[in-house]
Amino acid sequence: MGQRCSWTTRGEVEARFVMDHGHIPNVGRSGQVRPMYVTTDAPTDSATASELRYELAQKPTHGVTVPADRVGPLGPTPDGRPTTSGGGSEAATNEKIPASPHEVQELGP
């Protein structure tokens, strides 16, 4: 299997958006385009592990993992850090990322 990129949702609404629209949203709650943080680390199935490893402001509910060649050009995150204090690698893109409903997985505790 080739390299993959993962992203975690901020809740059920984002997960449902991916399943209904076929892409990971690249806009914030205000509707403004925002950088999407992604990782090339192996996916995790734990919300708590994701929250700690990637310094998330809230516990995610779902993860989305897609082939890396489907992700637009990756660059540094806005803060410029390639690794979080929790040890997770991170990069960012402003592009929409196509994703299929079967690539959306509910995370365990």
C-alpha positions in Angstrom: 0.0 0.0 0.0 1.3 3.5 -0.9 1.7 6.5 1.4 -1.5 7.7 3.0 -2.7 10.9 4.7 -5.1 11.2 7.6 -7.3 13.9 9.0 -9.6 13.9 12.1 -13.0 15.6 12.4 -14.1 18.1 15.0 -17.4 16.3 15.3 -20.2 14.4 13.7 -21.1 17.4 11.5 -17.8 17.3 9.7 -17.9 13.6 9.4 -21.3 13.8 7.8 -20.1 16.6 5.5 -17.4 14.3 4.1 -19.8 11.4 3.6 -22.4 13.7 1.9 -20.1 15.9 -0.2 -17.2 13.6 -1.1 -14.4 15.8 0.2 -12.9 17.0 3.4 -14.0 20.6 4.0 -11.3 23.2 3.6 -13.3 26.0 5.3 -13.8 26.9 8.9 -17.0 27.4 10.7 -17.1 31.0 9.3 -16.9 29.8 5.7 -13.4 31.1 5.2 -10.8 28.9 3.5 -8.4 27.6 6.1 -5.4 25.3 6.1 -6.2 21.7 6.7 -3.8 19.9 9.0 -3.0 16.4 7.8 -0.5 13.7 8.8 1.3 10.9 7.0 1.6 9.0 10.3 -0.1 5.6 10.5 -3.8 6.1 11.3 -5.0 5.6 14.8 -8.5 4.4 15.8 -8.4 6.1 19.2 -9.9 9.6 19.7 -7.9 10.1 22.8 -4.6 9.1 21.2 -5.3 11.5 18.3 -6.2 14.3 20.6 -3.0 14.0 22.6 -0.6 13.2 19.7 -1.8 16.0 17.5 -2.6 18.6 20.2 -6.2 18.9 19.2 -8.4 21.5 20.9 -11.2 18.9 21.3 -11.5 15.1 21.0 -12.2 14.1 17.4 -15.1 11.7 16.6 -13.9 10.3 13.2 -10.8 9.9 11.1 -10.5 10.0 7.4 -7.5 8.3 5.6 -6.9 8.7 1.9 -4.1 7.9 -0.6 -1.5 10.6 -0.4 -1.7 11.2 -4.2 -5.3 12.5 -3.7 -4.0 15.3 -1.4 -3.0 18.6 -2.9 0.5 20.0 -2.3 1.5 19.8 1.3 3.3 22.6 3.0 4.2 23.6 6.5 1.5 24.2 9.0 0.7 27.9 9.8 2.9 27.7 13.0 5.7 26.1 10.9 6.1 23.0 13.1 6.5 19.7 11.3 6.0 17.8 14.6 3.7 18.4 17.5 4.7 18.2 21.2 2.8 14.9 21.3 5.1 13.4 18.6 2.8 13.5 15.6 3.9 14.7 12.2 1.8 17.4 10.6 1.6 19.3 7.3 -1.1 21.5 5.8 -2.9 22.1 2.5 -5.5 24.6 1.5 -7.0 22.3 -1.1 -10.1 20.2 -0.8 -9.3 16.5 -0.3 -11.6 14.0 -2.1 -12.8 11.3 0.3 -15.3 8.5 0.0 -17.8 7.6 2.7 -16.0 4.3 3.3 -12.8 6.2 4.2 -14.6 7.9 7.1 -14.1 5.8 10.3 -15.6 6.4 13.7 -12.9 6.6 16.3 -13.0 4.6 19.5 -12.3 6.2 23.0 
